[in-house]
Amino acid sequence: MEVVIRDMHIDDLPAMRAIECRCFSDPWPTEWFQQALVEQTICWSAIRNGSVAGYIIAFIDDDELHIANLAVDEPFRRRGIARNLIGKLIELARRNRCHYVKLEVRRSNAVAIRLYKVCGFTKLCTVRNYYIDGESAYILTLKVQ
Ligand SMILES: CC(C)(COP(=O)(O)OP(=O)(O)OC[C@H]1O[C@@H](n2cnc3c(N)ncnc32)[C@H](O)[C@@H]1OP(=O)(O)O)[C@@H](O)C(=O)NCCC(=O)NCCS
């Protein structure tokens, strides 16, 4: 399966928003994606046969690269797309001399926690009531070598 990772285009937004709504109980509104694009946050789309199969959004804050959003549409899962997106992000963190890659994940999101673990992340702490529905978040970090 050939998947190309490229910078996100404004035209990707409808497909991304549809994936977002399928993936999350608290999806990002379209404006947040638009804002990420305008602010030149790191926004990459994974493209399969011309269509958006997944995406990652991240930003650099001092010496940390923070993953703000990551999703892969269901038909394209378990094919290494998320691992590939994260791997490229870690390379970018290294090039930008970031010391850490950091993210929050729902405590119940066992699939994502497994993914981050295989990518080398470890748990830093738990933040209670992090999400709007009261669920806790795990803060995971990876030290950039
Ligand atoms: C989490 C998510 C991004 C993973 O995307 P993906 O492209 O399917 O992940 P990959 O194929 O790169 O998986 C890499 C590794 O993660 C682990 N993993 C991924 N999905 C898994 C699953 N359903 N069950 C167990 N392990 C899983 C495996 O170790 C996998 O390696 P393997 O397939 O060689 O065993 C995707 O399931 C998703 O979009 N979920 C909904 C949105 C979400 O939770 N985003 C993260 C928010 S913090």
The ligand as a MOL file (V3000), in Angstrom:
LIG
                    3D

  0  0  0     0  0            999 V3000
M  V30 BEGIN CTAB
M  V30 COUNTS 48 50 0 0 0
M  V30 BEGIN ATOM
M  V30 1 C -4.1300 5.0800 17.1620 0
M  V30 2 C -4.0840 5.1170 15.6160 0
M  V30 3 C -3.6210 6.4990 15.1800 0
M  V30 4 C -3.0890 4.0470 15.1370 0
M  V30 5 O -2.9470 4.1920 13.7130 0
M  V30 6 P -2.3940 3.0130 12.7860 0
M  V30 7 O -1.9230 3.6060 11.5140 0
M  V30 8 O -3.4070 1.9290 12.7140 0
M  V30 9 O -1.1320 2.4620 13.6400 0
M  V30 10 P 0.0960 1.6290 13.0470 0
M  V30 11 O -0.3770 0.7040 11.9750 0
M  V30 12 O 1.2040 2.5590 12.7020 0
M  V30 13 O 0.4870 0.7560 14.3220 0
M  V30 14 C 1.8090 0.7210 14.8670 0
M  V30 15 C 1.7990 -0.1950 16.0630 0
M  V30 16 O 0.9110 0.2950 17.0770 0
M  V30 17 C 0.2480 -0.8090 17.7170 0
M  V30 18 N -1.1780 -0.8180 17.3720 0
M  V30 19 C -1.8080 -0.0400 16.4620 0
M  V30 20 N -3.1350 -0.3540 16.4220 0
M  V30 21 C -3.3200 -1.3320 17.3130 0
M  V30 22 C -4.4600 -2.0930 17.7340 0
M  V30 23 N -5.6870 -1.8820 17.2020 0
M  V30 24 N -4.2920 -3.0440 18.6850 0
M  V30 25 C -3.0790 -3.2670 19.2500 0
M  V30 26 N -1.9470 -2.6040 18.8830 0
M  V30 27 C -2.0790 -1.6500 17.9380 0
M  V30 28 C 0.8930 -2.0780 17.1570 0
M  V30 29 O 2.0280 -2.3650 17.9610 0
M  V30 30 C 1.2960 -1.5830 15.7660 0
M  V30 31 O 2.3320 -2.3720 15.2020 0
M  V30 32 P 1.9760 -3.7550 14.4340 0
M  V30 33 O 0.7970 -3.4770 13.5210 0
M  V30 34 O 3.2360 -4.0520 13.6960 0
M  V30 35 O 1.6330 -4.7300 15.5150 0
M  V30 36 C -5.4950 4.7830 15.0140 0
M  V30 37 O -5.9580 3.5890 15.5980 0
M  V30 38 C -6.5130 5.8820 15.2380 0
M  V30 39 O -6.6060 6.8210 14.4580 0
M  V30 40 N -7.2950 5.7810 16.3390 0
M  V30 41 C -8.3430 6.7730 16.6300 0
M  V30 42 C -7.7730 8.1370 16.9250 0
M  V30 43 C -6.7830 8.1230 18.0650 0
M  V30 44 O -6.9360 7.4400 19.0640 0
M  V30 45 N -5.7050 8.9250 17.9150 0
M  V30 46 C -4.6840 9.0700 18.9320 0
M  V30 47 C -5.1160 10.1090 19.8980 0
M  V30 48 S -3.8940 10.3810 21.1810 0
M  V30 END ATOM
M  V30 BEGIN BOND
M  V30 1 1 1 2
M  V30 2 1 2 3
M  V30 3 1 2 4
M  V30 4 1 2 36
M  V30 5 1 4 5
M  V30 6 1 5 6
M  V30 7 2 6 7
M  V30 8 1 6 8
M  V30 9 1 6 9
M  V30 10 1 9 10
M  V30 11 2 10 11
M  V30 12 1 10 12
M  V30 13 1 10 13
M  V30 14 1 13 14
M  V30 15 1 14 15
M  V30 16 1 15 16
M  V30 17 1 15 30
M  V30 18 1 16 17
M  V30 19 1 17 18
M  V30 20 1 17 28
M  V30 21 1 18 19
M  V30 22 1 18 27
M  V30 23 2 19 20
M  V30 24 1 20 21
M  V30 25 1 21 22
M  V30 26 2 21 27
M  V30 27 1 22 23
M  V30 28 2 22 24
M  V30 29 1 24 25
M  V30 30 2 25 26
M  V30 31 1 26 27
M  V30 32 1 28 29
M  V30 33 1 28 30
M  V30 34 1 30 31
M  V30 35 1 31 32
M  V30 36 2 32 33
M  V30 37 1 32 34
M  V30 38 1 32 35
M  V30 39 1 36 37
M  V30 40 1 36 38
M  V30 41 2 38 39
M  V30 42 1 38 40
M  V30 43 1 40 41
M  V30 44 1 41 42
M  V30 45 1 42 43
M  V30 46 2 43 44
M  V30 47 1 43 45
M  V30 48 1 45 46
M  V30 49 1 46 47
M  V30 50 1 47 48
M  V30 END BOND
M  V30 END CTAB
M  END
